[in-house]
Amino acid sequence: MTTAEELVERFSMQENTAEGGYFAEVYTASLLLPANFATRQPNQQLPICGSIYYMVTEASFSALHRVSSDMLYHFYAGDPVEVLLLDPSGASPEERRVDFGNDLGAGQHPSLVIPGGVWMGSRMKGSGAYAFMGVSMAPAFDPASYEIGAREALTAQFPESAALVAEYTRS
């Protein structure tokens, strides 16, 4: 079996020091959206879509974060993860947990749509070594629309999920 270290080397993955885990760019479209179409920056154009590899390990989880673009999360290899989704858009904020992996017989999901604005984080389910995944976004990733969740603010917004918020945040 391939190790996490071998995947980091093979795909030239970088540590994501803010969120946790490792990532490597796979694709960024050359087709650009017009300025102001989907960004917070008045003169910024964004590629219509982009994709990365993403990996969490038993030592590094993906802290709660959100972006303004929709994301399609793909599971490729390794051990399953639990994905926590906190949706602030409704009248009552909603918590959802998804078993993410490629064991369809166990009810795991190999892909997952995460709407823009939804808080999401992922961590190993059980004692797995790593989960090698991918993220596709449309429009492409925009650092200006990327936010790491703060424990205190998320606990206030999702009080019934306070224990999970504590597990999926670093501060």
N, C-alpha and C positions, 0 to 999 in steps of 0.2 A: 504494500500500500504506500502511496506517495505521502510524504510528510508535509506539514505546514511550511517548514523551512525550505523544502524543495520547491513548493509552489511560489513562495516569495521570490526565490532566485529565478525560477523559470520565467515568470511573468513580470519580473522587475517591479515587484510591488513595493509600495512605500507605506510606512506606518502612518495611520491617520491619528495624529496626536490629540486632536480635539474630541473626536467621536469615539475612537477606538478602532481596532481592527487594522486591516491593510487594504490598499486599493491599487489598481493600475488602470490607466485609460485604455480602452479598447477601440473606440470609434467616436469621432466627432464629425457631424455632417458639414459639408462645405456650403450647403444652402442655408442662408441666413434669413431670419425673420426680420421684418422692418423694425426700426427703432420704435419704442413705445408699445409694440405689439404685446409683449409679455414680460417686460422688465420693469424694475423700479428706477432704472437709470434712463433719463430722457433721450440720450443720444446713443445708447448701446444697442447693438444688434446681437442676437443670440443665434447659434446654430439651431436648426429645427429639431435636432435630436442628438443624443450622445449616449455612450454606454461605457461602463467600467466593470472590471472584475472587483469583487469585494470578498474579504475573508475575515471571519472571527475565529478565535481560538479559545481553548479553555481558560487562557490567561487574559483574554481581551474581548470584551463585549462591545456592542454598538450602543452607545448611549442614546437616549431619546433625543431626536432632532427632527426638524421639518424643513421642507423646501416648498416653494410655490408651485413648482411643476408636478404633474403626475409622474409617478414612478412605476415601473414594472420590475418587480423583484423576481429573479430566476434562481433556482437551486440547481447546482451542477454536481457537486460531489462532497463526500465527507459525511459527517454526522448531523442529525437534525438540530434545528434551532427552534426556540420559541420566539415569535415576533409579537411584540406588544404594540398595539395601535390605540392611540387616544385621539378621538375625533371631537374637536371643540365646536364644530359647525352647527350642531342641532340645538334645540331648546334645552335639552339635557345632554351634557357632554357624555360621550360613550367610550367604554373600554372594550377592546376585543383582543383576544389572544389566539394566535394561529400556530399550529404545528407545521413547520416549514421543512420539507425534505423530499426525498424521492421514494419513500416507502408508501406507495399508494394504498396498499393493503392495510396499513396502520392508520389511514386517514390523513396522511401528511399531504400538504399542498406543494407542488413543484414550481408554481408561479403564483404571484400575488400582486394585485393592483393596489397601489397606495395613492389615494387622491392627494393633490397638492394641499398643503395646510394641515394635514394630519400628522400628529407626532408619532414617530416610530422608532423602535429600538429592537435589537435582537441579541440573544445570548444562547450559548450552547444549552441544549436540553439534555440533562443528565451529565454523564461523564465523558462526553465526546471530545476528541482531540481538536478538530477544526470543521468548519463548514465553508466550502468554496462556492460562491454565489456570483450573481451579476445583477447590475442595476441598469436599466434603460430609462432615459428621461426624455420627455417631449414638452416644451423645448429643453435644450441641453442644460446641464448644470450651470447655475449662476451663483457665484459666491455671495452676491449681495442678497440673495433670497434664502440663504442657508443659516439656520439658527440651531444652536445646541440648547436643549432644555435645561432650565434652572430648577433645581429640586423644590425650592420654596414656592416659586410661582406656579409650577405644575401641581404641587400638592394643594394649593389654594384653589386651582381651577378644577382639579379632579380629586376631591377629598376622599371619595370612596375607593380610590386607587392609590392611596398614599403609600402603602407598603410596597407596591410594585414600582411606583415612581422612585422610591428610595433605592430599589435594586437596579433600576435602569438609568440612574443618573450618577454623576461623579461629584457634583456640588450643587 
